[in-house]
Amino acid sequence: MVIKLSEKKSQAEAEIEMLKSNIDSCDREINSLKYEFHINSKELEIRNEEKKMSVRSAEVANKQHLEGVKKIAKLEAECQRLRGLVRKKLPGPAALAQMKLEVESLGRHYGDSRVKKS
């Protein structure tokens, strides 16, 4: 009976050592997975920031594009107005001088706005 108990004790101790080894192995795997999770979380944060910056950049570009479209529309309308004036009648020297002054004035106005933004 003592021999049987001694054998069972030895088997139990061997099983305990095996279970301890399994626990250590599981702990190492858990730590490895925690590290991998941490790395993936940081990478996700970085990609989210990159995405936010890309969206902001696209919004700024879109706003600039819309401003350019508005300026073009305004210039086209002014061109149509001037063409209409020219079509209505052939201007005399005074009218030509007045139109030239208007065009020069507009040129300075649009030229100044470009200089300020650059």
C-alpha positions as CSV (number, residue, x, y, z in Angstrom):
1,M,0.0,0.0,0.0
2,V,2.9,2.4,0.8
3,I,4.5,1.5,-2.5
4,K,1.2,2.3,-4.3
5,L,0.8,5.6,-2.5
6,S,4.4,6.4,-3.3
7,E,3.9,5.7,-7.0
8,K,0.7,7.8,-7.0
9,K,2.5,10.6,-5.3
10,S,5.2,10.4,-7.9
11,Q,2.6,10.4,-10.7
12,A,0.8,13.4,-9.1
13,E,4.1,15.3,-8.7
14,A,4.9,14.6,-12.4
15,E,1.5,15.8,-13.4
16,I,1.9,18.9,-11.3
17,E,5.2,19.7,-13.0
18,M,3.6,19.1,-16.4
19,L,0.7,21.4,-15.5
20,K,3.2,24.1,-14.3
21,S,5.0,23.8,-17.6
22,N,1.7,24.2,-19.4
23,I,0.8,27.3,-17.3
24,D,4.2,28.9,-18.1
25,S,3.7,28.2,-21.7
26,C,0.3,29.7,-21.6
27,D,1.6,32.8,-19.8
28,R,4.3,33.3,-22.4
29,E,1.6,33.0,-25.2
30,I,-0.7,35.5,-23.4
31,N,2.2,38.0,-23.0
32,S,3.1,37.6,-26.7
33,L,-0.6,38.1,-27.7
34,K,-0.8,41.2,-25.4
35,Y,2.3,42.6,-27.1
36,E,0.9,41.9,-30.6
37,F,-2.4,43.5,-29.6
38,H,-0.6,46.6,-28.3
39,I,1.4,46.9,-31.6
40,N,-1.8,46.5,-33.7
41,S,-3.6,49.1,-31.6
42,K,-0.8,51.6,-32.1
43,E,-0.7,50.9,-35.9
44,L,-4.5,51.4,-36.0
45,E,-4.2,54.8,-34.2
46,I,-1.5,55.9,-36.7
47,R,-3.7,54.8,-39.7
48,N,-6.7,56.6,-38.2
49,E,-4.6,59.8,-37.9
50,E,-3.4,59.4,-41.5
51,K,-7.0,59.0,-42.6
52,K,-8.1,62.1,-40.7
53,M,-5.2,64.1,-42.3
54,S,-6.2,62.9,-45.7
55,V,-9.8,63.8,-45.2
56,R,-8.8,67.3,-44.0
57,S,-6.4,67.7,-47.0
58,A,-9.2,66.7,-49.4
59,E,-11.6,69.1,-47.7
60,V,-9.1,72.0,-48.1
61,A,-8.5,71.1,-51.7
62,N,-12.2,70.9,-52.4
63,K,-12.7,74.3,-50.8
64,Q,-9.9,75.8,-52.8
65,H,-11.4,74.2,-56.0
66,L,-14.9,75.7,-55.2
67,E,-13.3,79.1,-54.6
68,G,-11.6,78.8,-58.0
69,V,-14.8,77.8,-59.7
70,K,-16.6,80.8,-58.1
71,K,-13.9,83.2,-59.3
72,I,-14.0,81.7,-62.8
73,A,-17.8,82.1,-62.9
74,K,-17.5,85.7,-61.8
75,L,-14.9,86.4,-64.5
76,E,-17.0,84.7,-67.1
77,A,-20.0,86.8,-66.1
78,E,-17.9,89.9,-66.3
79,C,-16.7,88.9,-69.8
80,Q,-20.3,88.3,-70.9
81,R,-21.2,91.7,-69.6
82,L,-18.4,93.3,-71.5
83,R,-19.1,91.4,-74.6
84,G,-22.7,92.6,-74.3
85,L,-21.6,96.2,-74.1
86,V,-19.5,95.8,-77.1
87,R,-22.3,94.2,-79.1
88,K,-24.8,96.8,-78.2
89,K,-23.0,99.5,-80.1
90,L,-19.6,100.2,-81.5
91,P,-18.2,102.4,-78.8
92,G,-16.8,105.9,-79.5
93,P,-13.4,106.9,-78.2
94,A,-14.7,108.0,-74.8
95,A,-16.5,104.7,-74.3
96,L,-13.4,102.8,-75.4
97,A,-11.3,104.8,-72.9
98,Q,-13.9,104.1,-70.1
99,M,-14.0,100.3,-70.9
100,K,-10.2,100.3,-70.9
101,L,-10.2,101.9,-67.5
102,E,-12.7,99.3,-66.2
103,V,-10.7,96.4,-67.6
104,E,-7.5,97.7,-66.0
105,S,-9.2,98.3,-62.7
106,L,-10.5,94.7,-62.8
107,G,-7.1,93.4,-63.7
108,R,-5.5,95.2,-60.8
109,H,-8.3,93.9,-58.5
110,Y,-7.9,90.2,-59.5
111,G,-4.1,90.5,-59.7
112,D,-4.0,91.9,-56.1
113,S,-6.2,89.1,-54.8
114,R,-3.8,86.5,-56.4
115,V,-0.8,88.2,-54.8
116,K,-2.4,88.2,-51.4
117,K,-3.2,84.5,-51.4
118,S,0.2,83.4,-52.8
